[in-house]
C-alpha cells in the first residue's frame, strides 16, 4: 500500500514548464494574428498604387486592371484570394511559392495549438506516467512549428518582390503581419529550447521518484521481517 501511495504522489509541475506554457500561449496568439491578418505586404501610400495590401487569405486592390485579362474589368476592394471576384486572376495571385507559404503557416498554427495541448496535459498533472513522452511530443511539435514558420518567412521574404508577380514591386514593403510572424518564430524557438531542458528535468524527477519508491519498499520489507 505504501508503494502504491508514493507511486501516485507526483510533485507539482516545474517553473520552467509553466514559463514555457506562458510563452507558448503568447507565441500562439502572435501566430494567429499573423495567420489571419491581411498585412503581410502593403504598398506605400504616396505611390497611389492600384495594389493596396495582401495577407495569406485576402488581397485588396483599388481599381486594378490585370494587363493579361482580355476584358476591361476593374478589381476593387478587399476580397478573399479564393473568392469568385478574383477567380479570373487567381492563378496569377496564387503562384506555387505563395501556396507553399499558406501551407507552412497552416501547419505552424496546427502544431502550435497541439503543443499547447501537450503542455496543458502535463501542467494539469494528467497521465503523468507518460510525462516525459508528452513533453518530448511538445518539444518536437514546437520545433516543427519553428521550422514551418521559418520556411514561410524565408519563402515569402525572398519571393514577394518578384517582378513576375505583383506589378511594380518597388512600390511595396513588408508589413506588420510579416513582422509578427518573425517575432512569433523567435519566441517559439525559445519554447522549444525550454522544453528540451524540461525533458532532462522530467527524467531526473522520475529517477528520483523511482529511487524513493524502491527505498520505501525495501524499508517496508525489512520491517515485515
C-alpha positions, 0 to 999 in steps of 0.5 A: 500500500505504501508503494502504491501511495508514493507511486501516485504522489507526483510533485507539482509541475516545474517553473520552467514548464509553466514559463514555457506554457506562458510563452507558448500561449503568447507565441500562439496568439502572435501566430494567429494574428499573423495567420489571419491578418491581411498585412503581410505586404502593403504598398506605400501610400504616396505611390497611389498604387492600384495594389493596396495590401495582401495577407495569406487569405485576402488581397485588396486592390483599388481599381486594378486592371490585370494587363493579361485579362482580355476584358476591361474589368476593374478589381476593387476592394478587399476580397478573399484570394479564393473568392469568385471576384478574383477567380479570373486572376487567381492563378496569377495571385496564387503562384506555387511559392505563395501556396507553399507559404499558406501551407507552412503557416497552416501547419505552424498554427496546427502544431502550435495549438497541439503543443499547447495541448501537450503542455496543458496535459502535463501542467494539469498533472494528467497521465503523468506516467507518460510525462516525459513522452508528452513533453518530448511530443511538445518539444518536437511539435514546437520545433516543427512549428519553428521550422514551418514558420521559418520556411514561410518567412524565408519563402515569402521574404525572398519571393514577394518582390518578384517582378513576375508577380505583383506589378511594380514591386518597388512600390511595396514593403513588408508589413506588420503581419510579416513582422509578427510572424518573425517575432512569433518564430523567435519566441517559439524557438525559445519554447522549444529550447525550454522544453528540451531542458524540461525533458532532462528535468522530467527524467531526473524527477522520475529517477528520483521518484523511482529511487524513493519508491524502491527505498520505501519498499525495501524499508517496508520489507525489512520491517515485515521481517 
